[in-house]
Amino acid sequence: MATSRSAGRAGREGVAQLRGEAAAKVPELRAEVQEFKRRRILEEARELFFEQGYESTTLDAIAESLNVTKPFLYSYFRNKSEILNAICEIGITESMSAQEEVLAMPQLSPSEKLRLVVERVTSIVIRDQKYVVVYNREEKNLEAGKQKHLVDLRKAFDQRLARLLEEGNASGEFAVDHPRMLSVSISGMLTWIATWYRPRASYTATDVVMHMIQTVERMVGKKTRAK
């Protein structure tokens, strides 16, 4: 009997533990669902802003495209302007994160870091093409505070890139006369890909990535390191 009671108690404790673990996961699951819904709103709005323009797209049109009500949109965003803010931020923050990750790799030389930054950022611009185009085209419609925030992010990207070019000059791998000016030129060139790239053109995304790497390496006067 004692053994039976012990087994029963252990079973109840096991069930209670499972219920506790399940309950602990509820907030996490709820957050994931909310993030999914928020992302879907942004994706649909991005498509409409890209095709029709920000000013010609209404919240009613976004809601209709998602087959939801306008109050549903308001549960995630205060207004259409806030949706635009979030879309434009995606077009910048992904590239920022890629740059930060590469620059934090101490085992790479400046030329290797530059090549990897160009490769990753070009890939991101192609992947997130519509986000970038919407930002470039609709920046004038951003709220003043958000516009300044995104400009500051772009400046930070350019400043880190300029420091990388200076490191390459110091190591003898680059021959750049004006690192700050060239960093702005490079980031502008990469961003502009979103404007002219067409997925079904005669060149693939890989072709564009390799072309950008080669172009940037020529721009910095990349030198072959002695073996």
Secondary structure, DSSP 8 states (H G I E B T S, - for coil): -HHHHHHHHHHHHHHHHHHHHHHHHHHHHHHHHHHHHHHHHHHHHHHHHHHH-STT--HHHHHHHHT--HHHHHTT-SSHHHHHHHHHHHHHHHHHHHHHHHHT-TTS-HHHHHHHHHHHHHHHHHHTHHHHHHHHHHGGGS-HHHHHHHHHHHHHHHHHHHHHHHHHHHHTS---S-HHHHHHHHHHHHHHHHHH--TTSSS-HHHHHHHHHHHHHHHTT------
